């Protein structure tokens, strides 16, 4: 089971004039550990209405139809389909592939992760970018302050075996 109090799902969205940090406060999930990471499976469900950012107005805007449309799409999910060793010079221990459902769109994504297994605890650390437009989040922003398409996601996930 993922321990939410010691896990974080964070993001950074940027635009011409700067960037904003955000996170999701409510999520749940599990790492079904099968003796080694490569035989295991991860699933996470995120309550999109729990989005928070460094600006109250932006937090409210992200909940609208311009972005997450939380009333229509109250949940985002990720389910892994493959976990494999990263190989040399990758900066991570594993490569994780899975289906991300966000804003009503399901798409396979692949990202590097550092997976650490110790007695009773599994941790996953990762930082990678997704293109928000791949998930139908197309709001451009003001003409003089356009929003970049790539959003940096940072995962700090801790699960108890």
C-alpha positions as CSV (number, residue, x, y, z in Angstrom):
1,X,0.0,0.0,0.0
2,X,1.3,3.5,-0.8
3,X,1.7,5.6,2.3
4,X,0.3,8.9,1.3
5,X,1.7,10.8,4.3
6,X,5.2,10.0,3.1
7,X,4.6,10.2,-0.6
8,X,4.3,13.2,-3.0
9,X,3.0,13.7,-6.5
10,X,4.3,17.1,-7.6
11,X,4.5,19.1,-10.9
12,X,6.0,22.2,-12.4
13,X,4.2,24.0,-15.2
14,X,5.9,26.8,-16.9
15,X,5.0,29.7,-19.1
16,X,6.9,32.6,-20.8
17,X,7.2,34.6,-17.7
18,X,8.0,31.9,-15.2
19,X,6.8,28.7,-13.6
20,X,4.4,27.4,-10.9
21,X,4.8,24.5,-8.5
22,X,1.9,22.2,-7.7
23,X,0.9,18.9,-6.2
24,X,-2.0,16.6,-5.6
25,X,-2.9,16.2,-2.0
26,X,-5.2,13.1,-2.3
27,X,-4.1,9.9,-4.0
28,X,-4.0,6.2,-3.2
29,X,-2.6,3.1,-4.7
30,X,-0.4,0.1,-4.3
31,X,2.8,-1.5,-5.5
32,X,2.1,-5.2,-5.9
33,X,5.6,-6.4,-5.1
34,X,6.4,-9.8,-6.6
35,X,9.9,-10.4,-5.3
36,X,11.7,-8.0,-7.6
37,X,10.7,-4.7,-9.3
38,X,10.6,-6.2,-12.8
39,X,7.8,-8.6,-11.8
40,X,5.9,-6.1,-9.9
41,X,3.0,-3.7,-10.7
42,X,2.1,-0.2,-9.7
43,X,-1.3,1.5,-9.6
44,X,-2.2,5.0,-8.5
45,X,-5.4,6.9,-8.4
46,X,-5.3,10.7,-8.0
47,X,-8.2,12.9,-7.0
48,X,-7.8,15.8,-9.5
49,X,-9.8,18.2,-7.2
50,X,-7.0,17.9,-4.7
51,X,-4.7,19.9,-6.9
52,X,-2.8,22.7,-5.1
53,X,-0.3,25.3,-6.4
54,X,1.7,28.2,-5.2
55,X,-1.1,30.6,-6.1
56,X,-4.8,30.3,-5.0
57,X,-6.1,31.8,-8.3
58,X,-4.1,29.3,-10.3
59,X,-5.3,26.4,-8.1
60,X,-8.9,27.4,-8.8
61,X,-8.2,27.8,-12.6
62,X,-6.6,24.4,-12.8
63,X,-9.8,22.8,-11.5
64,X,-11.9,24.3,-14.4
65,X,-12.6,23.0,-17.9
66,X,-9.5,24.9,-19.1
67,X,-7.3,22.4,-17.4
68,X,-8.2,19.3,-15.3
69,X,-12.0,19.8,-15.4
70,X,-12.3,18.1,-12.1
71,X,-16.1,17.9,-12.1
72,X,-16.1,15.9,-15.4
73,X,-12.8,14.0,-14.7
74,X,-12.5,13.6,-10.9
75,X,-9.7,11.0,-11.1
76,X,-6.5,10.4,-12.9
77,X,-4.9,7.0,-12.8
78,X,-1.7,5.2,-13.6
79,X,-1.3,1.5,-14.0
80,X,2.1,0.1,-14.9
81,X,2.4,-2.4,-17.8
82,X,6.2,-3.0,-17.7
83,X,9.1,-2.4,-15.3
84,X,12.6,-3.2,-16.6
85,X,16.2,-2.5,-15.6
86,X,17.4,0.9,-16.9
87,X,20.8,-0.2,-18.0
88,X,24.0,1.8,-17.8
89,X,24.3,5.6,-17.8
90,X,20.6,6.3,-17.4
91,X,20.6,8.0,-14.0
92,X,17.9,5.6,-12.8
93,X,17.6,2.0,-11.8
94,X,14.5,1.1,-13.9
95,X,12.3,2.2,-16.8
96,X,8.6,2.1,-16.0
97,X,5.9,2.0,-18.7
98,X,2.2,2.2,-18.1
99,X,-1.1,3.7,-18.9
100,X,-1.8,7.2,-17.7
101,X,-5.5,8.2,-17.8
102,X,-5.8,12.0,-17.4
103,X,-8.6,14.3,-18.5
104,X,-10.5,11.4,-20.1
105,X,-7.5,10.4,-22.3
106,X,-5.5,7.2,-21.7
107,X,-2.0,7.1,-23.1
108,X,1.0,4.9,-22.6
109,X,3.9,6.7,-21.0
110,X,7.5,5.6,-20.2
111,X,9.7,7.2,-17.6
112,X,12.9,6.6,-15.6
113,X,12.7,5.7,-11.9
114,X,15.0,4.9,-9.1
115,X,13.4,2.0,-7.2
116,X,14.7,1.0,-3.8
117,X,13.6,-2.1,-2.0
118,X,14.4,-2.6,1.7
119,X,12.8,-4.9,4.3
120,X,9.2,-3.8,4.5
121,X,9.5,-0.7,2.3
122,X,9.7,0.2,-1.4
123,X,10.4,3.7,-2.7
124,X,10.1,5.1,-6.2
125,X,11.7,8.4,-7.1
126,X,11.3,9.9,-10.6
127,X,11.2,13.2,-12.5
128,X,10.0,13.3,-16.1
129,X,7.9,15.4,-18.4
130,X,4.6,14.8,-20.1
131,X,3.0,16.9,-22.9
132,X,-0.3,18.2,-21.5
133,X,-1.8,18.4,-25.0
134,X,-1.4,14.6,-25.4
135,X,-4.2,14.5,-22.8
136,X,-6.5,17.1,-24.3
137,X,-5.4,19.9,-21.9
138,X,-5.0,22.6,-24.6
139,X,-5.5,26.0,-22.8
140,X,-2.9,28.2,-24.3
141,X,-2.8,31.1,-21.8
142,X,-2.6,34.8,-22.6
143,X,-1.0,35.7,-25.9
144,X,1.9,37.5,-24.1
145,X,2.4,34.7,-21.6
146,X,1.9,31.4,-23.4
147,X,1.9,28.1,-21.3
148,X,4.5,25.5,-22.3
149,X,3.2,22.1,-23.3
150,X,5.6,20.0,-21.2
151,X,4.8,19.7,-17.6
152,X,7.5,18.3,-15.2
153,X,6.2,15.5,-12.9
154,X,8.1,14.5,-9.8
155,X,7.2,11.4,-7.9
156,X,8.3,10.5,-4.4
157,X,6.4,7.3,-3.7
158,X,6.8,5.1,-0.6
159,X,4.9,1.9,-0.1
160,X,4.8,-0.6,2.7
161,X,5.2,-4.3,1.7
